[in-house]
């Protein structure tokens, strides 16, 4: 029915786009659209997380995750310890796993 690798790729691209817009480099990204994708750095992932973490609690609630649609869609899978929030470590792991 669905291709998990394709969904993972969509999730990784969603975070990359969000990080790119957050860092103000959207123009450079569009200019290089024919170039192969660069790996997402830890700082880009951290920036995306920090921007989504509106209350600066160090974790993403379901409500905060809505700003990252791919994360919101996979919230239950990313929330490994099932505490109802996504920690930076869980977020980082999910973003790194989606690239592989």
Secondary structure, DSSP 4 states (H G I P E B T S, - for coil): ---HHHHHHHHHHHHHHHHHHHHT-HHHHHHTTTSPPPPPPHHHHHHHHHHH-TT-SSEE-HHHHTTSHHHHHTHHHH-TT-SSSEEHHHHHHHHHHHH-
